[in-house]
Amino acid sequence: MPWDEALTRAGSFDALRPHLRAGSILARHNGEYSWPGGGAVRGPDDIKPSLWAEVRIDPATKRVIFTTIVFFVIGSDSPPVTRDWFAFGIEVERAAVERLFPAAPEPGPRHAGGRDPDNDWEGAARHVDKSVAAHGPLPRRKDGEPNRARAVALMAEWFRKNDPPPPAQRSIYRWLKDNPHPEWWL
């Protein structure tokens, strides 16, 4: 996962850094350059978790600046000699970032009422046609009127498999009323 995407997912560098330092998120870079000069130091490499201890983001360039200790004298009060460098093309483990910083599920679209969303009504009707051809006409009520419940169930089944989300049952009943198919109930 690219560095910028990981930062966006985590929300901030401060949220991401402890995981990088602990090694629960591994990282690589495509090149190491001296800071501030920009001279090439070496090519692609892993970024050891311990390197994330002394790191900052340059506000002007948005580069990740690492500080590493070159040497220090044991028993001396003088500070260690350090060198600053930056890495470009930082990539981090996608699976680890996604596990530690799961994306909030996007809510599905809500139908605010009014006109039904467009559905493939003719495709659902063809499904009922095929069922009638294979299994015979749909049942009628005792008074001889078509029992639309079986047609609604067949159409809803087709919508669930082919055109999700299915419309509400009342919408299917309304469509059948507006588009009668008497051949289904011979």
N, C-alpha and C positions, 0 to 999 in steps of 0.2 A: 504494500500500500504506500503510495507517495506520502512524504512527510506532511505536506499541506492538508491532505485528506485526513491523516491521523490527528493532526492538531484540531481540525474542525470537529471531528468525531468526539474527541476528548473534551473539547470546550476550551482548553487552555494548555499551555506548556506545563504549568504547575501541576495539572492533573495527570499529565502523561509521564512526567519525569520520574516519579518514584517507581513506576512500573519498568521503565527503561533501566534505571539504576539497579533494581532488584533482579533484572534479567528475565522478568516474566513477559516482556516484549523485547524481541531481538531486533537489531537494526544493522544495516549495511550502508555504505556510501560508495559513490562512483569515483571519488577523487578527493585527495586531501591537499589543501593549499595553505601556505603561510598567511598569517594575519598580522598586520593589515596589508602586507605587500602583495599577496596573491600569487606568489611563485609556487609552482607545482612541487609537492613533496613526494607523493606516491599515488598509485592508482587505486582501483576498487579494493575495499577491504571490509571486514566486519568492524562494528563499533563495539568495543568491549563494554560491558555494563558499568565497570568502574569509571570509565571516561565521562559518564553522565554526572558525576559528582561535581565537577568544576566546569560548568557550561552556562552559557548565556545566549540570549538572542540579541543580535545587533538590531536596534530599532530602525536604523536607516536602511539597511539592506535585507533585513529579515533572515540573515544567515545565522546558522547555529555555530557559535564560537566555542571551541573546546580549549581548555587550559591544561597542559600536561607538565609534570615535573620532569625537567631534563636531568638535574642532579641536585643533591644537597649534601652538606658536610655534617656527618654525625658528630654531635657534641658542640656544634657551633650555634651561636645565637643568630647568625645571619639567615635571612629567608632563603628558601630553595630557589634555584634558577628554573624558571618556567618558560614555556613557549606557547603562544596562542596560534591556533590554526582553525580553519573552517572546512567543513565537508560539503560537497554539493551532491545532489542526486540522492539524498537520504531516503531509504526505503525501510519500512518497518513491517513486522509480521502482521498481515491482514487478519488472520484468524484470531490472534491474541488481542488485537485492538477491538475487533468486533465482539469478542467474548467479554472483555473488560468494560467496554463502552457500547452497549447495545443501542442500536438506533431505535428511537421511539417509533412504534408502529404508526403509520399514517392512517388516519381514519378513512374508512371507505366513503365513497360519495353518498350523500343522503338525498333522497328524493323528497323535495319540499312540498309535494302535493301537486295538484293540477294535472296537467297532461302526463301520461305515462311515458317513461323513457322509450326510445325506439327499440323494439324487439323484432326478431325474425318470426313474425306470426305465421307466414306462409310455410316456413320450415317446420314449425310445430304442427301445422295442419297436415303437411305431408306425412309426418310421423303417425298421426292418427289414421290417415288414409292407408298407410302400410299395415297398421295393426288391424284395421277393418278387413283388408284384403287377406291377411294371414289367419285371423281368428273369427271372422264373421262380424255382423253388425253389432253395434253397441246396444246395451239393454234399454228398454223403455220402462216408464213408470206404469203402475197398474191402470191408470186412466188413459194410457196410450201415448202420452206426451214423451218426448225424448228425455232420458235421464242424462243430464249433462255432466254429472259428477265423474263418470268414467272418462269422458273426453277431456275434462279439466285435468284429471290425474295424468293422462297420457301426455297432454301438452306441457304440464309442469315438469314431468320427467324429462321431456326433450329439452326444455329450457335449462334445467339443471345441468344436463350433460353438454349442451352445445352453445348456450347463449346466456351464461350466468351474468348477473343474478336473475333468477326467474321473476316475472312480474307477480304481483299479489293474485291470489285466487279470484278475488272479485273482479280483477282486470281481465282474467281469462274468461270468466263467466260473461262479462260485458262484451268481450270480443266475439264470443260465440253467439250472443244475442244479435250483435250487429252484422255478423258474417255467418249466417246459418249454413250448415252443411247437412241437409236432410238425408243425403246418401249414406251417412254414417249410421242411421237408425232405421234401415229398411224394414 
